[in-house]
């Protein structure tokens, strides 16, 4: 199965970013909504990126292309997808930073510009600094992108599953050890190696779903409705663990984090192996799919868009409005403004850059293939001559 487009993935992205939004703006803190949303993004990214790198490594081994050419294509694709809107948002925030001074004297721009926001939050401030905390997960993904192509394009493809398993086991042990050592919760959240393990889980799922030896077994496990039911039940149960777990219980905390990740991965792989199902058809409905398409811009900007409802109501001192109503309308208006900003970003910045990316990477891949074919032609002619002579 191609990982370039999987039906339902945009719908899952839409659900993931909605969960993060509800945690940040509706202040629904009884559930680990941000954990759930961000980790779903990580599983999806791991499935797509590691799956793609695995296929490219196999093409390298078949002599179709070269490692250097695929490195160039990978970094070009990632840079053109991530950098333009990210740095555009950062530049606007840097110019308007006086509006966010309530968050603290240091807003961490040096870390945000270098994709080390997780280090800033986990080791420097040790607390969420207003809306700028949202950048930590983007730092994780970028750090992953800097390492993944070297690991998967330069390592034999037969070892890729072992690399992912090692990352999962090592990250899980490190995650549990951080809890056992009573490391600050926020430091664990943004700096735990388990964040990279989640990406490896997605990648392992992609490879297992594609390899002839394991594809049938994976289809049996993740193809039935029971897996979806257990995955959703696990998500609800383990996401609610924030209500009864505390820092005094490091073992359950770590275990519940790992179990929540497993539940998310089960749902993602169920979607992969049930492309004709009604659930996937719902996830692929145009409004949900479009919102998933613009989810990157929405995630980037939603924390920085102020809610104008409160100041507007203050103009009418004699009007009494129930606080719950103000809260509800405020969240709805905030969502609408964030979605509008993300749609404009997609229409006028991200989509044109994506079009450019397709042209550049297609041209680069074609050129690399031609060079590989040209380099292998003498050997093929020699082999042909030998066969004719024989």
C-alpha positions as CSV (number, residue, x, y, z in Angstrom):
1,X,0.0,0.0,0.0
2,X,1.3,3.4,-0.9
3,X,1.9,5.7,1.9
4,X,1.8,8.8,-0.2
5,X,-2.0,9.0,0.3
6,X,-3.9,6.8,2.7
7,X,-7.7,7.4,2.8
8,X,-8.7,8.6,6.3
9,X,-5.4,10.0,7.3
10,X,-6.5,13.6,6.7
11,X,-9.6,12.9,8.8
12,X,-7.4,11.6,11.6
13,X,-5.2,14.7,11.4
14,X,-8.4,16.8,11.6
15,X,-9.5,14.9,14.8
16,X,-6.0,15.2,16.3
17,X,-5.7,19.0,15.9
18,X,-9.3,19.4,17.2
19,X,-8.2,17.5,20.4
20,X,-5.2,19.8,20.8
21,X,-7.4,22.9,20.3
22,X,-10.0,21.7,22.9
23,X,-7.2,21.2,25.4
24,X,-5.7,24.6,24.8
25,X,-8.7,26.7,24.3
26,X,-11.7,25.0,25.9
27,X,-9.5,23.9,28.9
28,X,-10.8,20.4,28.9
29,X,-8.1,19.0,31.2
30,X,-9.8,15.9,32.5
31,X,-8.4,14.0,29.6
32,X,-5.0,13.9,28.1
33,X,-6.3,15.5,24.9
34,X,-3.0,17.2,23.8
35,X,-1.1,13.9,24.4
36,X,-3.6,12.1,22.3
37,X,-3.7,14.6,19.5
38,X,0.1,15.1,19.3
39,X,0.9,11.4,19.5
40,X,-1.6,10.7,16.8
41,X,0.3,13.1,14.6
42,X,3.5,11.3,15.5
43,X,2.2,7.9,14.6
44,X,0.9,9.2,11.2
45,X,4.2,11.0,10.5
46,X,6.2,7.8,11.4
47,X,4.0,5.7,9.2
48,X,4.4,8.0,6.2
49,X,8.0,9.1,6.5
50,X,9.6,5.9,7.6
51,X,7.5,3.9,5.1
52,X,8.6,6.2,2.3
53,X,12.3,6.0,3.4
54,X,12.0,2.2,3.5
55,X,10.7,2.1,0.0
56,X,13.4,4.4,-1.2
57,X,16.1,2.3,0.4
58,X,14.8,-0.7,-1.5
59,X,14.9,1.2,-4.7
60,X,18.5,2.1,-3.9
61,X,19.3,-1.6,-3.3
62,X,17.6,-2.4,-6.7
63,X,19.9,0.1,-8.4
64,X,17.0,2.3,-9.5
65,X,18.3,5.4,-7.7
66,X,21.1,6.5,-5.4
67,X,21.3,7.4,-1.7
68,X,22.6,10.9,-2.3
69,X,19.8,11.7,-4.7
70,X,17.1,10.4,-2.3
71,X,18.7,12.4,0.5
72,X,18.4,15.5,-1.6
73,X,14.8,14.8,-2.5
74,X,13.8,14.0,1.1
75,X,15.3,17.2,2.6
76,X,13.8,19.3,-0.3
77,X,10.4,17.9,0.3
78,X,10.5,18.3,4.1
79,X,12.0,21.9,3.9
80,X,9.4,23.1,1.4
81,X,6.5,21.6,3.4
82,X,7.6,22.8,6.9
83,X,9.8,25.9,6.7
84,X,7.7,28.5,4.8
85,X,4.7,28.7,7.0
86,X,6.6,28.0,10.2
87,X,9.2,30.7,9.7
88,X,6.5,33.1,8.4
89,X,4.6,32.6,11.6
90,X,7.7,33.1,13.7
91,X,8.7,36.3,11.9
92,X,5.2,37.7,12.5
93,X,5.3,36.8,16.1
94,X,8.8,38.3,16.5
95,X,7.5,41.6,15.1
96,X,4.4,41.5,17.3
97,X,6.1,40.0,20.4
98,X,5.1,42.9,22.6
99,X,1.6,41.6,22.5
100,X,2.7,38.4,24.2
101,X,4.9,39.8,26.9
102,X,2.4,38.7,29.5
103,X,3.8,35.2,28.8
104,X,7.3,36.1,30.2
105,X,10.4,38.2,29.6
106,X,12.0,35.5,27.4
107,X,9.7,34.1,24.7
108,X,12.4,31.7,23.4
109,X,12.7,32.8,19.8
110,X,16.3,31.6,19.6
111,X,15.1,28.1,20.4
112,X,12.0,28.3,18.1
113,X,14.1,29.4,15.1
114,X,16.5,26.5,15.6
115,X,13.8,23.8,16.3
116,X,14.9,23.3,19.9
117,X,11.7,24.5,21.6
118,X,11.5,21.2,23.5
119,X,14.9,21.9,25.0
120,X,13.8,25.4,26.0
121,X,10.6,24.2,27.7
122,X,12.1,21.0,29.3
123,X,15.4,22.3,30.5
124,X,15.3,26.1,30.6
125,X,11.9,27.3,31.6
126,X,10.4,24.0,32.9
127,X,6.9,25.4,32.4
128,X,4.6,26.2,29.5
129,X,5.4,29.8,28.4
130,X,2.0,31.0,27.2
131,X,1.1,30.1,23.6
132,X,4.7,29.5,22.6
133,X,4.7,26.0,24.2
134,X,3.0,24.7,21.0
135,X,6.3,24.6,19.2
136,X,7.7,21.7,21.1
137,X,6.2,19.0,19.0
138,X,7.4,20.6,15.8
139,X,10.9,20.5,17.2
140,X,10.5,16.8,17.8
141,X,9.5,16.2,14.2
142,X,12.3,18.3,12.8
143,X,14.9,16.5,15.0
144,X,13.5,13.2,13.7
145,X,13.8,14.5,10.1
146,X,17.4,15.3,10.6
147,X,18.3,11.8,11.6
148,X,15.8,9.5,9.9
149,X,17.1,9.7,6.3
150,X,20.6,8.8,7.3
151,X,19.4,5.9,9.4
152,X,17.0,4.4,6.8
153,X,18.6,5.4,3.5
154,X,22.1,4.2,4.6
155,X,21.0,1.0,6.4
156,X,20.0,-2.2,4.6
157,X,16.3,-2.4,4.3
158,X,16.2,-5.8,6.0
159,X,17.4,-4.2,9.2
160,X,14.8,-1.4,9.2
161,X,12.3,-3.3,11.4
162,X,15.0,-4.0,13.9
163,X,15.9,-0.3,14.0
164,X,12.3,0.6,14.8
165,X,12.0,-2.2,17.4
166,X,15.2,-1.0,19.1
167,X,14.0,2.6,19.1
168,X,10.6,1.5,20.6
169,X,12.2,-0.7,23.4
170,X,14.9,1.8,24.2
171,X,12.5,4.7,24.3
172,X,10.1,2.8,26.5
173,X,12.8,2.0,29.0
174,X,14.0,5.6,29.0
175,X,10.5,6.9,29.4
176,X,9.8,4.7,32.4
177,X,13.2,5.5,33.9
178,X,12.5,9.3,33.7
179,X,9.2,8.7,35.7
180,X,11.0,6.5,38.2
181,X,13.6,9.2,38.7
182,X,10.8,11.7,39.4
183,X,11.8,14.0,36.5
184,X,9.4,16.9,36.1
185,X,6.3,16.0,34.2
186,X,6.8,18.7,31.6
187,X,10.4,17.6,31.0
188,X,9.3,14.1,30.4
189,X,6.6,15.2,28.1
190,X,8.8,17.3,25.8
191,X,12.1,15.5,26.1
192,X,11.4,11.8,26.6
193,X,12.9,9.6,23.9
194,X,9.4,8.0,23.8
195,X,8.3,10.8,21.4
196,X,10.7,9.3,18.8
197,X,9.6,5.8,19.7
198,X,6.1,6.8,18.7
199,X,7.4,7.8,15.3
200,X,9.1,4.4,15.1
201,X,5.8,2.6,16.0
202,X,4.2,4.3,13.0
203,X,7.1,3.3,10.8
204,X,7.1,-0.3,12.0
205,X,3.4,-0.5,11.2
206,X,4.1,0.8,7.7
207,X,6.8,-1.8,7.0
208,X,4.8,-4.7,8.5
209,X,1.8,-3.7,6.4
210,X,3.9,-3.7,3.2
211,X,6.2,-6.7,3.6
212,X,4.9,-9.9,2.0
213,X,5.9,-12.0,4.9
214,X,4.0,-10.0,7.5
215,X,1.3,-8.3,5.5
216,X,-1.3,-11.1,5.8
217,X,-0.8,-11.5,9.5
218,X,-1.1,-7.7,10.1
219,X,-4.3,-7.7,8.0
220,X,-5.8,-10.4,10.2
221,X,-4.9,-8.5,13.4
222,X,-5.9,-5.0,12.3
223,X,-8.6,-5.9,9.7
224,X,-11.5,-6.7,12.0
225,X,-13.9,-4.5,14.0
226,X,-12.6,-5.8,17.3
227,X,-9.3,-4.0,16.8
228,X,-11.1,-0.7,16.3
229,X,-13.3,-1.2,19.3
230,X,-10.3,-2.1,21.5
231,X,-8.3,0.8,20.2
232,X,-11.1,3.4,20.8
233,X,-11.8,1.9,24.2
234,X,-8.1,2.1,25.1
235,X,-7.9,5.7,23.9
236,X,-10.8,6.7,26.1
237,X,-9.6,4.8,29.1
238,X,-6.0,5.7,29.0
239,X,-6.6,9.4,27.9
240,X,-8.8,9.7,31.1
241,X,-5.9,8.5,33.2
242,X,-5.0,12.1,34.0
243,X,-8.0,12.1,36.4
244,X,-6.6,9.5,38.8
245,X,-2.9,9.2,38.1
246,X,-0.3,11.5,39.8
247,X,3.4,11.9,40.0
248,X,3.5,9.6,43.1
249,X,2.9,6.6,40.8
250,X,5.6,6.6,38.2
251,X,5.0,3.0,37.0
252,X,1.4,3.4,36.1
253,X,2.1,6.8,34.5
254,X,4.7,5.4,32.2
255,X,2.6,2.3,31.5
256,X,-0.5,4.3,30.7
257,X,1.5,6.6,28.3
258,X,2.7,3.5,26.4
259,X,-0.7,2.0,26.4
260,X,-2.3,5.2,25.1
261,X,0.3,5.2,22.3
262,X,-0.5,1.6,21.5
263,X,-4.2,2.3,21.3
264,X,-3.7,5.2,18.9
265,X,-1.4,3.1,16.7
266,X,-4.1,0.3,16.6
267,X,-6.7,2.8,15.4
268,X,-4.3,4.2,12.7
269,X,-3.4,0.7,11.5
270,X,-7.1,-0.3,11.5
271,X,-7.8,2.7,9.1
272,X,-4.9,1.6,6.9
273,X,-6.3,-2.0,6.6
274,X,-10.0,-1.0,6.2
275,X,-9.8,1.5,3.4
276,X,-13.3,0.5,2.1
277,X,-15.0,0.8,5.5
278,X,-17.7,3.2,6.4
279,X,-15.6,4.7,9.1
280,X,-12.8,5.6,6.7
281,X,-15.5,7.0,4.3
282,X,-16.6,9.3,7.1
283,X,-13.0,10.3,7.9
284,X,-12.6,11.1,4.2
285,X,-15.6,13.4,3.9
286,X,-14.6,16.6,2.2
287,X,-15.0,19.0,5.2
288,X,-13.0,16.7,7.5
289,X,-10.4,15.9,4.8
290,X,-9.9,19.6,4.0
291,X,-9.5,20.5,7.7
292,X,-6.9,17.8,7.9
293,X,-5.1,19.3,4.9
294,X,-4.9,22.7,6.7
295,X,-4.2,21.2,10.1
296,X,-0.5,22.1,10.1
297,X,-1.2,25.8,9.7
298,X,-4.1,25.5,12.2
299,X,-1.8,23.9,14.8
300,X,0.9,26.6,14.3
301,X,-1.4,29.5,14.6
302,X,-4.4,28.6,16.9
303,X,-2.6,29.4,20.1
304,X,-1.7,33.0,19.0
305,X,-5.1,34.1,17.8
306,X,-6.8,36.2,20.5
307,X,-10.5,35.8,21.2
308,X,-12.1,39.2,20.6
309,X,-15.4,38.2,22.2
310,X,-14.5,39.2,25.7
311,X,-13.5,42.8,24.8
312,X,-16.6,43.1,22.6
313,X,-18.9,42.2,25.4
314,X,-17.2,44.6,27.7
315,X,-18.5,47.4,25.6
316,X,-22.0,46.6,26.7
317,X,-21.8,47.0,30.5
318,X,-25.5,46.6,31.0
319,X,-25.8,43.3,29.2
320,X,-25.6,40.2,31.4
321,X,-24.4,37.1,29.7
322,X,-23.9,33.8,31.4
323,X,-20.2,32.9,31.8
324,X,-20.8,29.4,30.2
325,X,-22.3,31.1,27.2
326,X,-19.4,33.5,26.9
327,X,-17.0,30.5,27.1
328,X,-18.8,28.5,24.5
329,X,-19.1,31.3,22.0
330,X,-15.5,32.4,22.7
331,X,-14.2,28.9,21.9
332,X,-16.4,28.7,18.7
333,X,-15.2,32.1,17.5
334,X,-11.6,31.2,18.3
335,X,-11.9,28.1,16.3
336,X,-13.5,29.9,13.3
337,X,-10.7,32.6,13.3
338,X,-8.0,29.9,13.6
339,X,-9.5,27.9,10.8
340,X,-9.8,31.0,8.6
341,X,-6.2,31.9,9.2
342,X,-5.1,28.3,8.4
343,X,-7.2,28.3,5.2
344,X,-5.7,31.5,4.0
345,X,-2.2,30.2,4.8
346,X,-2.9,27.1,2.8
347,X,-4.4,28.9,-0.2
348,X,-1.8,31.6,-0.6
349,X,1.4,30.1,0.9
350,X,1.4,26.4,1.5
351,X,-0.4,25.1,-1.6
352,X,1.8,27.2,-4.0
353,X,4.9,26.0,-2.3
354,X,3.6,22.4,-2.4
355,X,3.1,22.8,-6.2
356,X,6.7,24.0,-6.5
357,X,7.9,21.1,-4.4
358,X,6.2,18.5,-6.6
359,X,7.9,20.0,-9.7
360,X,11.3,20.1,-8.0
361,X,11.2,16.6,-6.5
362,X,9.8,15.0,-9.6
363,X,12.5,16.6,-11.8
364,X,15.2,15.7,-9.2
365,X,14.0,12.1,-9.0
366,X,13.8,11.7,-12.8
367,X,17.3,13.1,-13.2
368,X,18.7,10.8,-10.5
369,X,17.1,7.8,-12.1
370,X,18.6,8.7,-15.5
371,X,22.0,9.1,-14.0
372,X,21.7,5.7,-12.3
373,X,20.5,4.1,-15.5
374,X,23.4,5.7,-17.4
375,X,25.9,4.5,-14.8
376,X,24.6,1.0,-14.9
377,X,24.4,0.8,-18.7
378,X,28.1,-0.2,-19.3
379,X,27.8,-3.1,-16.8
380,X,24.5,-4.2,-18.5
381,X,26.2,-4.1,-21.9
382,X,29.1,-6.1,-20.6
383,X,26.8,-8.7,-19.1
384,X,24.9,-8.9,-22.4
385,X,28.0,-9.4,-24.4
386,X,29.2,-12.1,-22.1
387,X,25.8,-13.9,-22.5
388,X,26.0,-13.6,-26.3
389,X,29.6,-14.9,-26.3
390,X,28.5,-17.8,-24.2
